[in-house]
């Protein structure tokens, strides 16, 4: 039987669990509909989930649609349990995103959408609660397209002309198919969904079972079954314990097969599978073997971790969403915290977002979590699992540190009969990039095995910053040099040297304290907007109004977690329950009150015995300590940075990447001018005019034959700048690193192109989100660059220009935006897709190169044709001129 793994996600209270119940009921899996409010939902089987009416832990149910077996993974909707949800994403074939018709696209919905994009998971949308009063379907689909993606299409109108036209806009190949055949095959639609070009939208009410059958038919019709390799592979996404206390590893088989008693291995362990279970709700059945594509749970594995890959499967990246709050766990009087710590480590295995930290100096246990709701959950888990009632303090923010400049850290460890020296290059990284480790050290300097050991030591612990003792992040640490002793070096020596090199480098660097920020959406009565904006400014946040309808307003923005932490209570109070605040973790940014935070924490990097900043050297048979500020005066290996600075050929690693602002030219613009007469309009090509007819298909999609006009009009080429940048692979890759560089490269390419075409080129870029921005026109070489004004998109500017000038000029628009193409055609303009524009530019460049080659060839022929006597006379004249 064909197998699919589908996850169901939503903002809290969107009706995710109710939709799960409806799917299970209509598929025949359960005989009675469960209800969240009645505390009998099939998948909410944990006591606290039923009590609070929310999903806390991801669970699975298996049901069938037609001939397809679907494993449905229900994930938590509350933002505090986002890490649990994010781990589940790594094993999904498809996702169902539930949106409340009454609330529309909410704050956490956007976070989920970004995560689905990051993991490249195809998505089906179900808009729930359509039975509620005042829900406007047209308004909803417009909001979904605007907030999420233009590819979100109503599949309730499947196989109509409007449906096919919307699909055609999403993909050039589907557009070509529709032009030729008048419809689009199901296989093409399935492929577009799998490639995340199309996102099917279905509407209904899960509570009343409205629209559910249509939704299930859509899933069956428009999904593709993945193909898996024969070689064994598995992705671990969860660890739990059953009622008997057995450790259970949940995984998806991504290749080959798995049988009971099979031996599974990873780099540092090898264990046997005792049992294979297939869970559905609370119950499970045991089986002897399972094939690729299925989700199962196995016992017998004691060292597995969520995110690990087995066999051919690689380990996952760490979750994007991280804990931002830290609490001390207050134990009952007389209970030794060291005895409680191993038990809490069990919970940490199952829920890695509950990061348990033992503070040796304070002799206390701390836990880092996503939000305050998790406190109650953790308290309940400890009580039910271990019979211990714990409490928590008021909590504090989890800060981080990074650096602002490039430094070389040196660590040396040489007590008697030990030896190791490590040189590390510390470089600032992009915000949110975390820590990255690499080596460029020559094996002639330090052996490969020692290099691997240094990298493993870099990865094995959380390195503390020197301002607050917080974990460091957003840095690249590269091993650049080092030294071992043939006789005295042991593995532990490089651990000490590596740790000290990191700390020594941090002491030299310009360190920055980072704090977590919330991205928020605040809905409240319009008359209270002034107070809210004043509050946000006081909280050191930023905000802007995105919607006003006379009664309610929506503010969006960001603010530090510490200042906005309890603001939802104030909103409820001053709006008398009418306001709603949705917060999602935005990431870490420079701390707004760094000096105050540093002073309040009072961390002294010089008095942290677990993380020394200095090094140990040896003299006269005894080791002695050297302060971090003097280590480089004693080091045994030459400084990498100093060597690089003195070298005539600097190492690329310390060079700041300066993106090229111009495409490589074989000849200059001046040389192009010399061959204009020979190549003028040589590569015009044929363009198609479009004229209106009665039907949408004929009006927007069917080209008519070109008729040459007597009057030759001036030609204007309007280029949708950002659309072209993201349509050309090389520009998109450059834009991901540096948008300014991508923009300049596009302008240089078009500038060369204008030189040969002699048309007027206008490149239009969006600036509609820049508050107070006025329309800006800039001349760049021989072309014009336009930045649109506030609230005007590039599409609108181009459409207006095409409409106003269609009689006066020949207007050609370069874009791959399907909707914009339709509008421009309706306005009488001609079109070039991103692909066609690139092809024409490449053809033009080839003509220029060939012409330039011919000119050089002609110059050589003239000299060859001269007689030896004339050549000699010319050389004598040249010599006289030099005298």
PyMOL commands that set and color helices and strands:
alter all, ss='L'
color gray80, all
select helices_A, chain A and resi 16-26+47-52+79-89+107-118+137-147+155-157+161-170+172-181+186-194+212-222+337-350+373-386+448-459+491-508+526-538+561-564+567-574+594-601+605-607+628-634+640-646+652-654+669-674+676-679+696-700+721-727+729-737+739-757+794-805+818-826+834-865+868-882
alter helices_A, ss='H'
color red, helices_A
select strands_A, chain A and resi 2-10+59-65+68-74+94-100+122-128+152-154+199-203+233-241+247-255+257-259+263-266+269-272+275-280+283-287+289-291+295-299+309-311+325-330+355-359+364-369+391-392+396-397+400-403+407-413+420-428+435-439+471-472+475-484+511-525+542-548+552-560+580-590+615-619+622-626+715-720+760-765+776-780+783-787+810-814+830-832
alter strands_A, ss='S'
color yellow, strands_A
deselect
rebuild
show_as cartoon
